[in-house]
Amino acid sequence: MRSAIPFLSCLTLLGMQSLSAAAVSVRAVDLRCEYRKNPLGIDESQPRLSWRLEALNPDARGIRQSAYQILAGTSEKTVASGRGDLWDTGKVASDQSWQVSYAGKPLSSTARVYWRVRTWDQNGEPSAWSDTAMWSMGLLRPDDWKAKWIGKDDKGDSQDPSRPWVILQSASWLEPDPIAAKGEAFYRFAFDVPSGRKIVDATIVIGRDTGGELYLNGNRVGRVAKYGIPSVLEIASSLNNGRNVVAVHTSRGTARPTPGMIAGIRIAFSYGDPMLISTSAKWKASSKPTPGWQQADFSDQQWAAAKVLAHYGDAPWGAIGYNEERRLAARMLRKEFQASRNIARATVYFSGLGTSELYLNGTKVEDAVLSPGLTQYEKRVFYVTYDVTKQVRSGANAIGVWLGNGRYWAPRAQDPARTVTNGAPRLLLQMEVE
């Protein structure tokens, strides 16, 4: 015969466990500072802290926060021990869990703060402490910046032979003669690429009042842009050693009664001078569509020579591309440095205007693109902060930066809309190694 006492004891024990589990119904998770997880370079003197409540029992209802306590300290070990040497709120009767402003000891530039939080539920039961989160302060005062803005001020070689407007400088505006009432135009030109010369780069720059279609050796290459900013297309993969044929179709534009077309091709080889092909009276033109007109083996013997309307730079088109196309070659900046002792921490404060990428010992730092964010540069400039402790090594190191077009330096002035530019790309970078 079994005794009833152990059975009752089991029931009592199970009941105690259930009550104990129910006593704590919520915990704080997803700790954030200024909306971000463990952010670096915060420049708010009283950053705002937030957390999310998570029910321990997903089926529970009516759970809420009735109070909270935040500990903030100078080290993870300090707050783990239950001390907040920067800030200890004590128990605060409040259901606020979003944008609680830091109100502890004043924080200095570059300071690191570790923090965690616990909450009390609707029954006044305290939760366990959350996992520890952190944030670091940025450079809060102007004199914290020891770095200076640097860059390369020249606007590039305006006569670089690979620049789009330079490729067009010996080209002419063409139209068929006579031109059809509808204003359609078809152009062809055959040229030979010397055998035995390896093509390493080939570019066509082509413009038209309202656009058109471009073909090489019977294959469509792309659309022709309007004349203000000509299309710049890479065509090396479409060319052959030997005979090649470029063919263009345009239609009458609305801005001008004449459907003019202009183009230049530059082919660079592994050795020797490049080859330059320009629109001229040697091109063939027609105002009538003929089946197969764009094919390389099409016979254009019945087509007349194209009529030259104007040379590059002449009215009414002017120096297309020169005023609008202002791309710069990317600036590459590099600095070598020595780290003679073991690295405890390394932090980079970095602003590359307009777009930039940061590298350390040959590896890109983080995965950011289009960084830093766009601003009204005459009023403010953003910088970003990176922890690069793992990338810096004892001994020789090298830091490198790409500075590219865009935002601060606008590649285009008027098209498609007026764009403000602030000067050549700039870099401000400060690394602090402990």
C-alpha positions in Angstrom: 0.0 0.0 0.0 1.4 3.4 -1.1 1.6 6.3 1.3 -0.3 9.4 0.3 2.2 11.8 1.9 4.8 11.7 -0.9 2.1 12.3 -3.5 0.8 15.4 -1.6 4.4 16.6 -1.2 4.9 16.3 -5.0 1.7 18.4 -5.6 2.9 21.0 -3.1 6.4 21.1 -4.7 5.0 21.5 -8.2 2.7 24.2 -7.0 5.6 26.1 -5.4 7.5 25.9 -8.7 4.6 27.2 -10.7 4.1 30.1 -8.3 7.8 30.9 -8.4 7.9 30.9 -12.2 4.8 33.1 -12.3 6.3 35.6 -9.8 8.6 37.1 -12.5 6.6 37.7 -15.7 8.7 40.1 -17.8 12.3 41.1 -18.6 14.0 43.9 -20.5 15.6 43.1 -23.8 16.9 44.9 -27.0 18.6 47.7 -25.1 19.3 50.7 -27.3 21.0 54.1 -27.0 19.8 56.8 -29.4 17.8 54.1 -31.3 20.9 52.0 -32.0 22.4 48.9 -30.5 25.8 49.5 -28.8 26.5 52.6 -30.8 29.9 54.3 -31.1 30.5 58.1 -31.3 27.4 59.4 -29.6 27.5 63.2 -29.5 24.5 63.8 -27.3 25.6 64.8 -23.8 22.4 63.1 -22.4 21.7 60.2 -24.7 18.3 58.6 -24.6 18.0 55.0 -23.6 15.3 52.5 -24.5 14.5 48.8 -24.0 11.7 46.4 -25.0 9.7 44.3 -22.5 9.5 40.6 -23.2 7.0 38.3 -21.4 8.5 35.2 -19.9 5.3 33.4 -20.7 4.2 34.2 -24.2 0.6 33.3 -23.4 0.4 35.8 -20.5 -1.9 38.8 -20.7 -2.1 42.1 -18.9 1.6 42.4 -18.2 3.1 45.8 -17.9 6.1 47.6 -16.4 5.5 49.5 -13.1 9.0 50.6 -12.4 12.6 50.4 -13.6 16.2 50.7 -12.5 19.2 51.6 -14.7 22.8 51.0 -13.8 25.5 52.7 -15.9 29.2 52.4 -15.3 32.7 52.8 -16.6 33.3 49.0 -17.1 31.2 45.9 -17.8 32.6 44.4 -14.6 31.4 47.3 -12.5 27.8 47.1 -13.7 27.8 43.2 -13.5 28.7 43.5 -9.8 25.6 45.7 -9.3 27.3 49.1 -9.0 26.6 52.1 -11.3 29.6 54.3 -10.8 28.3 56.7 -13.4 24.5 56.4 -12.8 22.2 54.4 -10.6 18.6 55.5 -10.9 17.4 53.4 -8.0 13.9 52.1 -8.4 11.9 54.6 -10.5 8.1 54.1 -10.4 7.3 54.5 -14.1 6.1 52.6 -17.1 8.5 54.5 -19.4 10.8 52.2 -21.4 11.5 54.5 -24.3 13.8 57.5 -24.5 14.9 57.7 -20.9 17.5 60.5 -20.9 20.8 59.7 -19.2 21.1 61.8 -16.1 24.3 60.5 -14.5 27.8 62.0 -14.1 28.9 64.2 -17.0 30.4 62.2 -19.9 33.6 63.3 -21.6 34.7 62.8 -25.2 35.5 59.2 -26.2 34.1 57.8 -22.9 32.6 54.3 -22.9 29.5 53.6 -20.9 28.2 50.1 -20.0 24.6 49.8 -18.8 21.8 47.4 -18.0 18.3 47.7 -16.7 15.8 45.7 -14.6 12.0 46.3 -14.4 9.1 45.6 -12.0 5.9 44.2 -13.4 2.3 44.9 -12.6 2.5 42.9 -9.4 5.6 44.7 -8.2 7.9 41.7 -8.9 11.4 42.6 -10.0 12.9 41.0 -13.1 16.4 39.8 -13.5 19.0 42.3 -14.8 19.1 42.5 -18.6 22.3 41.7 -20.6 24.8 44.5 -20.5 24.8 47.0 -23.4 27.2 49.9 -24.1 27.8 53.1 -26.0 30.7 55.4 -26.6 30.9 59.1 -26.8 32.2 60.9 -29.8 34.4 64.0 -30.0 32.2 66.6 -28.2 34.2 69.7 -28.5 36.0 71.3 -31.5 39.3 71.2 -29.8 39.0 67.4 -29.4 39.7 67.2 -33.2 43.5 67.2 -33.8 43.0 66.1 -37.4 42.9 68.6 -40.3 40.9 68.5 -43.5 43.0 67.3 -46.4 42.4 66.5 -50.1 43.5 67.1 -53.6 42.3 70.5 -54.8 42.8 70.2 -58.6 39.8 69.5 -60.7 41.5 66.9 -62.8 43.1 67.3 -66.2 40.5 68.9 -68.4 42.4 67.7 -71.5 42.8 64.1 -70.3 42.2 62.2 -73.6 39.8 59.8 -71.9 37.5 62.6 -70.7 34.2 62.5 -72.6 34.3 66.1 -74.0 37.9 65.5 -75.2 36.8 62.4 -77.1 34.2 64.6 -78.8 36.4 67.6 -79.6 37.2 66.5 -83.2 33.7 65.3 -83.9 31.0 67.0 -86.0 27.2 67.2 -85.7 25.5 65.2 -88.5 22.2 64.7 -90.2 21.0 62.9 -93.4 20.8 64.8 -96.6 17.9 65.1 -97.4 16.1 64.6 -94.1 12.7 63.0 -94.0 9.6 64.8 -92.8 9.3 62.6 -89.7 12.9 63.5 -88.8 14.1 59.9 -88.5 17.8 59.4 -89.2 20.0 56.3 -89.6 23.8 56.4 -89.5 26.6 53.9 -90.3 30.3 53.9 -90.2 32.8 51.0 -90.8 36.3 51.0 -89.3 39.2 48.6 -88.9 40.9 47.7 -85.6 44.5 46.6 -86.3 45.1 42.9 -85.8 47.6 41.9 -83.2 46.8 44.9 -80.9 45.0 43.9 -77.8 42.1 46.2 -76.9 42.2 47.1 -73.2 39.6 49.8 -73.1 37.1 51.3 -75.6 34.6 54.1 -75.0 32.0 55.7 -77.2 30.6 59.2 -76.3 27.4 59.9 -78.2 24.8 62.6 -78.0 21.5 63.4 -79.7 18.8 66.0 -79.1 16.3 63.6 -77.6 18.0 60.2 -77.7 18.2 57.1 -79.9 19.6 53.6 -80.2 23.2 52.5 -80.7 24.4 49.3 -82.3 27.9 47.8 -82.8 28.4 44.9 -85.2 24.6 44.3 -85.3 24.2 44.2 -81.5 22.3 46.8 -79.6 24.7 48.5 -77.1 22.4 51.0 -75.4 20.4 54.2 -75.7 21.7 57.5 -76.8 21.2 60.2 -74.2 20.1 63.8 -75.0 22.8 66.1 -76.0 23.4 68.1 -72.8 25.1 65.1 -71.2 26.1 62.6 -73.9 26.0 58.9 -73.2 29.3 57.4 -72.2 29.4 53.7 -72.9 32.1 51.1 -72.5 32.3 49.0 -75.7 35.5 47.0 -75.6 33.6 43.7 -75.4 31.6 44.6 -78.5 34.6 45.2 -80.7 36.7 42.9 -82.9 40.2 43.0 -84.3 39.4 43.7 -87.9 36.3 45.3 -89.4 33.6 46.9 -87.1 30.5 48.8 -87.9 28.8 51.3 -85.6 25.1 52.1 -86.4 22.8 54.7 -84.9 19.1 55.4 -85.1 17.6 58.8 -84.0 14.3 60.6 -84.4 13.4 64.2 -84.5 13.7 66.1 -81.3 11.2 68.6 -79.8 13.8 71.1 -78.7 15.4 71.7 -82.1 14.1 71.1 -85.7 17.3 69.4 -86.7 17.9 65.8 -85.4 21.6 66.2 -85.1 23.9 63.5 -83.8 27.5 63.6 -82.6 29.8 60.7 -81.5 33.4 59.9 -80.7 35.1 56.5 -80.1 38.4 56.1 -78.3 40.0 52.7 -78.3 43.1 52.0 -76.1 45.5 49.2 -76.7 48.0 47.3 -74.6 50.7 49.2 -76.4 51.0 52.2 -78.8 48.7 55.2 -79.3 45.0 54.9 -78.9 42.6 55.0 -81.9 40.1 57.9 -82.2 37.0 57.7 -84.4 34.8 60.8 -84.8 31.6 61.7 -86.7 32.4 63.4 -90.0 31.3 63.6 -93.6 32.8 60.1 -94.1 29.8 58.6 -92.2 26.9 57.3 -94.2 23.3 58.5 -93.4 19.8 57.8 -94.5 16.3 59.0 -93.5 14.7 55.8 -94.6 14.6 52.6 -92.5 15.9 49.6 -94.4 15.7 46.0 -93.1 19.0 45.0 -91.6 20.5 48.5 -91.7 22.2 47.9 -88.3 23.9 44.7 -89.3 27.6 44.6 -90.0 27.2 42.9 -93.4 24.5 45.4 -94.6 25.5 47.2 -97.8 25.2 51.0 -97.5 26.5 51.8 -101.0 23.2 53.5 -101.8 23.4 55.7 -98.7 24.6 59.3 -99.1 27.4 60.9 -97.1 26.1 62.5 -93.9 25.7 66.3 -93.9 27.9 68.1 -91.4 25.8 70.7 -89.5 28.4 72.0 -87.1 31.7 71.1 -85.3 31.9 70.3 -81.6 31.6 73.5 -79.6 29.7 75.4 -82.3 26.1 76.8 -82.0 23.5 75.8 -81.3 24.8 72.9 -79.2 28.0 74.4 -77.8 30.6 72.4 -75.8 28.2 69.6 -74.7 29.5 67.6 -71.8 32.2 70.0 -70.9 30.1 72.2 -68.6 28.0 69.3 -67.2 30.3 66.3 -67.1 32.5 67.0 -64.1 33.5 63.6 -62.8 36.8 63.4 -61.0 39.1 60.5 -60.7 38.8 59.1 -57.2 41.3 60.4 -54.7 43.3 57.7 -52.9 44.9 58.7 -49.6 47.2 56.5 -47.6 49.1 56.8 -44.3 51.5 54.2 -42.8 52.0 54.1 -39.0 53.7 51.9 -36.4 52.0 50.4 -33.3 54.9 49.4 -31.1 52.9 47.9 -28.2 50.0 45.6 -27.7 46.7 47.2 -28.7 44.0 47.7 -26.0 41.7 49.7 -28.2 41.8 51.6 -31.5 39.0 54.0 -32.6 38.7 55.9 -35.9 36.7 59.1 -36.2 36.2 59.6 -39.9 34.5 62.0 -42.4 35.1 61.6 -46.1 33.2 64.1 -48.3 31.4 63.4 -50.5 31.4 59.6 -50.7 34.2 57.5 -49.2 35.4 54.1 -48.1 37.9 53.4 -45.3 40.4 50.6 -45.4 42.9 49.3 -42.8 45.7 47.0 -43.7 44.0 46.2 -47.0 40.6 45.4 -45.6 37.5 47.6 -45.8 36.3 48.8 -42.4 32.7 48.0 -41.9 30.2 47.6 -44.8 28.9 51.1 -45.0 28.2 52.7 -48.4 27.3 56.4 -49.2 28.9 57.3 -45.9 28.8 59.8 -44.2 25.2 60.9 -44.6 24.2 63.8 -46.8 23.9 67.2 -45.1 23.7 70.9 -45.9 27.5 71.1 -45.9 27.7 74.8 -45.3 25.8 74.2 -42.0 27.0 70.8 -40.7 29.0 67.7 -41.6 28.6 64.2 -40.2 31.3 61.9 -39.1 31.3 58.2 -38.3 33.1 56.2 -35.6 34.6 52.8 -36.0 36.2 50.4 -33.5 39.2 49.0 -35.3 40.9 47.3 -32.4 40.9 43.9 -34.2 42.3 45.4 -37.5 45.2 47.2 -36.0 48.2 45.0 -35.3 51.5 45.4 -33.5 54.2 46.7 -35.9 53.5 48.2 -39.3 50.0 49.3 -40.3 48.5 51.2 -43.2 45.3 53.2 -43.4 43.8 54.1 -46.8 40.8 56.1 -47.9 38.9 56.4 -51.3 37.3 59.8 -51.8 34.8 59.7 -54.7 32.3 61.9 -56.6 28.9 62.8 -55.4 27.2 64.9 -52.8 30.0 67.3 -51.7 31.5 67.4 -55.2 28.6 67.2 -57.7 29.5 65.5 -60.9 26.8 67.5 -62.8 25.9 71.2 -62.5 22.5 71.6 -64.2 21.1 68.2 -65.4 18.7 66.9 -64.4 18.4 69.8 -62.0 20.6 72.5 -60.6 23.1 71.0 -58.1 25.1 72.8 -55.5 28.8 71.8 -55.2 31.1 72.6 -52.3 34.5 71.9 -53.8 36.9 69.0 -54.3 36.4 65.9 -52.1 37.8 66.3 -48.5 38.9 64.0 -45.7 39.0 64.4 -41.9 40.3 61.4 -40.1 41.5 60.9 -36.5 42.6 57.5 -35.1 43.2 57.1 -31.4 45.1 54.0 -30.3 45.4 52.9 -26.6 
